Amino acid sequence: MIELQGLTKTYAGKRVVDDVSLTLQSGEFGVLIGPSGCGKSTTLKMINRLIPLSEGRILINGDDVTQLPVEQLRRRIGYAIQSTGLFPHWSVARNVATVPQLLKWPKARIDDRVDELMTLFQLDPAEFRDKYPHQLSGGQAQRVGVARALAADPEVLLMDEPFGAVDPLTRETLQAEMRRVHAKTGKTIVFVTHDMDEALALATRIALLNGGRLVQYERPIEMLVDPADDFVREFIGQADLGLKLLSRRFVHQYQRRARLAPETGLERLDEHAWLVDAEGRPSALGGARLDDADAITRVKPEWIATPEMSMKEALSRMVWYRVTALPVVDREGRLIAEVGMPGVMGIEGDGGAIEAAP
């Protein structure tokens, strides 16, 4: 879908992007990463011709971008930036509809597309369509910005540090949303960040740049276990390599069947058996605490895991709350499985997904 061939950008005789070549297949999530000034944002902006290239070629689905009318090119490419760029005097719905309106789509088609995207990004159309950007949280505004970039169903989505201005908790939520949206839409995405943890959480391929040159272009796991040189090794951070590997593993790969407690309730709650309420939501677990294996512990909302959660986050929650297992729940909060410390350490099973209890 995207091919860079000897891509070079020169300012005042200095090469800020220096002979970068890489290929990103259709449906892949590519991340450009590196220290400040390494050329990652410049590379991204050359793809949709916000910045003209000095040398080399950029192909989008086989077409040389310099040979396409710029308006035609940008209709094929969605673009989302850190500050969202929402028009403050337009409603959420009108912001999302910006490009379809420019393309003169029929109103009914635009309305359907706006509702579809708002639902995809978990923004209830009935609640958010008529709101204005100043009425949104940072995370909500960023979702609207990405929805707008996808509105005309582009072939490629470019994202320039889109989550850099939000708080860490919102950032993790947005990263999980992007993983889900990418899986659902199959879009080819190029994403710029300076945060290796974010790159590992999102990418199918990572391009690490330094001084304008491409140092290593690899799948995340291969980059972690086989860094090209000392710069890559230092940039990744070897001290917490195990946790970084877990950031590329997900709960659904480690979850196992959850054993339910007898209907008699708490007084009969055996070790490592779950009690659920009438709606199937986990309410207590026997032997959950690391410091008291015989205790019966009420489940806190912060404990829960979801199938798409990274194992790094799941392990962090277990350590913080000193529990041996987390309930894995569906979107309605119903218990579908559990994930525990033995699974994280590879003591149980082979690390593959285990079918959850109904």
N, C-alpha and C positions, 0 to 999 in steps of 0.2 A: 504493500500500500504506500509506503514512504521509502524513498531511497535517496541518500545523500552521497554524492560522488565528488570527493576532493573539495568539499565545501570550505571556502575561505572568505574571511572578511578582514579588510585592511583599513585602519584609521591612521592617518598621518604617518604612513610607512610602517606601522606596527600591525602584525597579524594577531587580532584578538580571537579569531577562529582560524585554525591553521590545518588545512588539509584533512577535514573530518569526513570519513566515509562510514556509513552504516546502512542497514536495511531493517525495516520494521514490517512484519507481515500483517495482513489484514486481521483485525480483531485483537492485536497485541496491545499491551499497556507498557509503553516505553517511558522510562524516566531518565531525564538529563540531570546530572548532579555533579557537584564539585565545589571548591571554595569560591568565595566572592571574586569576580573578575575572570573566571575561567572560560567564559564565552557561552554558557548554557542558555541564558535568555536571548542573547544575540542570535544563536543558532535557531531557537524557536521562532523568533520574529522574522528570520529570513524565509522560513517555510511558507508563511502567508504574505510575504513581500511587504511587511511593515518596514523592513530594512532591506535594501538591495544587496545582493551578494556581490563579491568582488571576483571570485573565481569558483569554478566547479559547477555542478548541476544539482537540482532538486527535482525529483520526480514524484508526483502524486498519482498513484494508480497508473503509472506509465507515462503520464503527461508532464512535460517540462513546465514548471510553474512560470518561467519567464516568457513562455510562448502563449500563455493564456491571458485574456483580458482580466485585469485585477478584480473587477466586480464578479466575474464568473468564478474565479479562483476562490474568493472569500465566501461565496455561497456554498462552496463544497467543504469549507472548513469552519467549524465552530471555534470560538475563542473566549476563554474565561480567564480573568485576571484577579489579582489579590484584592483590589478595592471594589470588586463586583462591577463597577461602572454602570450601576442602575440609574435610570433617569428619575430624579427625585420627585418630579411633578407628574409622573405616570404611575398608574396602579400596577400591582404585581402582574395582573393578567395582561395589561398592555405592554409591560416590559418583556414578558415572555414572548409575546406575539410580534416583537419588533421586526424580525426578518421575514416571517410569513406575510406580514402586512406589506413590506417592501416588495415582496414577490407577487403581491396582489392575489393571494389565496382567497377563496370564497370565505365569507364570515363564518359560516357553519363549520367549515373545515378548520379554521383558526381556533374557534371556540373548543372544538373537540380536541385539538392538539394541545391547547393550553391546559385543559382539564386532565388529559392523559399524562402530561409531564409533571404537573403539580402533584398528582396522585403518585407517580413514580418516585418523586422526591419527598413523599410523605408530608405534603402540605395540602390540607383539606381545601379543595376549591371553594366550598361554601364559606369557609372561614377566611381564606387568604386572597381570593381573587381581587377584591376591591380595596385591599389595604395598600398603603404607600410605603416606600422603602424605610422611612423614618419610624414606622410602626413595627418593624421587624427586628429580631435579634440578629447578631452577626452571623450566626450559623444559618438562620432562615434566609437572610439576604444572599449568602453565598450559594445556597441551594437554588434560589431564583436565578442567580447569575449563570449557573451551570445549565439550568433548564432552558434559559434563553439561548445559550450557545448551541443547544441540541434541537431547538425548535424546528428548524427547517430540515431536520434529518440529514446532517452533513456526513460526508464520508469519514472525516477526521475531526477530532476534538483536540485543540491545543489548550494547555492550562499552565499559566505562568505563576507559580507559587500561590495558588488560589487560597490556601488555608493558612498562609503565613501571618495574617492579622487577627486570628481568632485565638481564644484561650485554649489551653491544652486539652481540656475535656471535650470542648466543642470540636476541636481538631480531630480527636480520635473518632468521634461520632461521624464527622464528615468523611473521614477515610473509610469507615465501614460502609457508609452510604455509597461512596464511589466504587468500592469493590462490588457491591450488590448491583449498582446501575450498570457497571461495565459487564458483569456476567449476564445481565438481562438484555442489554442492547447489542453487545458484541462490537461496539465501536472501537476503532483504532484511536488510541489516545497517546499524545506526547505531553508529558508532565514535567515541569521544572521544579526542583526543590534543592535546598542545601542540607536537608535533614536525611541522613542515611536510614534512620528508623522508618521515616515516612516512605522512602523509596522501597525499602524491603517489604513494607506492608502492602504496597500497591502494585509494584512492577512485575511484569513477566520478563522484561529485559531492562538492564541498567547500563547506561552509558556514563562512565566516570571521566570527566574532563579535568585537565589541569594546564594552566597557561595557554589555553586555546586549543590544545591537542587532546585527542581521544586516547586515554591511557588504557582503558579496558572496557569492552562491551560484551556483556555476558548475562546469563540468567542469574537471578539473585543467589540461589544456593551454590552454583559453581563459583561465583565471585567470592562468597564467604569462605568456601573451603579451599579455593585455589587462587588467591590474589596474585595479580600479575607482577607486582613489585612492592617495595617497602612503602611507597606512597599510598597505594591501594590498601595495604595492610593497616597503615596508620589511620587512614581516613575511615575505614570500616570500624576500627576499634576492636582490638583482640581481647581486651580485658573482659568484655561481656559477650563474647562470640556465641556462647551457648544460648543466651537470651535472644540474641539476634536470630539464631537459627529457629528458635521457638516462635519468633514473630512471623515466620514463613510456614508454620504449621497451624492447623486450625482445629477447633474443638471437635468438629464432625469426624476428624481423622482419629480421634482418641476416645470418643465417648463410648460408653458401654451401657448395657441394659440396667435400668434402675430397679432395685428390689423394693416393692411397696410393703408398707406396714399392714398388719391385720386391721380389720375394721374397728376393733375395740379401742384403737387410738393410742394416746401417749403412754398409758400405763403398760402397754404391751409392745412398745416401740423398740425392737431389737437393734443391736449394733448394725449400722450401715443400712438401715431400712428407712424409707421415706414415708412420711405422712402427707397426704394431699387433702385439700378441702373439696367441697362439693363440685367445684368447677375444674378440679384436676390440677390446681396450682400447688406447688410444694409449700408446706407450712412448717415442717420439722424433720429433723434427721437424728437418728440414734448414733452415738459415738462420733460425732462430727468434730469435736474439738481436739486439737493436738495435745492439749494439756489435761484432758479428762475424757478418755475414750469411752467411759461408761455413761457420760452425760447425754441427756436429751436436749437438743438445741433447736430453738426456733429459727427458721430461715429468715434472714434479713433480705430486703430487696436488693442490696448491694452484692449479695453472693452470686446471684444468678449468672449463668453463662448461656450463650446462644450458639447454635452450630457454626455460624460464620465467625465467631470471636477467635482471635489469635490465641494460641496456647501461652504466649508470653503474658497476655492480659489475664488469662484464666489462672495461671500460676501466681501472678502478682496478687490477685484477689484471695487465693488460698493462703498465701503467706501473710497478707495483711490481716485477715480475719482469723488466722490460726485454725483453719478447718482443713479436713482431709479430702473433702469432695465438694463439688458445686453441682446444683441441679441444672440440667440443660433444658431450656424451655422453648416453646414455639412462640410465634408472634402474639398469641393470646395469653401467654404466660403459663401454659399447661406443661407439666412435666413430661418430657419425652425420653430422657436419658440422664446419665450422670457422667461427670469427668472427675478423676481423682489423682492424687499425688502419685500412686504407683504407675498409673498410665503415663504421666508426664515423664517419669524416670525410666520408662520402658520395662518396668518389672512385670506388668501384666500384658499379655497378648503380644502382637507384633506391630502395634502402632496403627493398625488399620481400623477403619470405622467398624463399630459393632452395632448391630441393629438395636434400636431403642425399643423399650417397652411401649406398647400402645397406650 
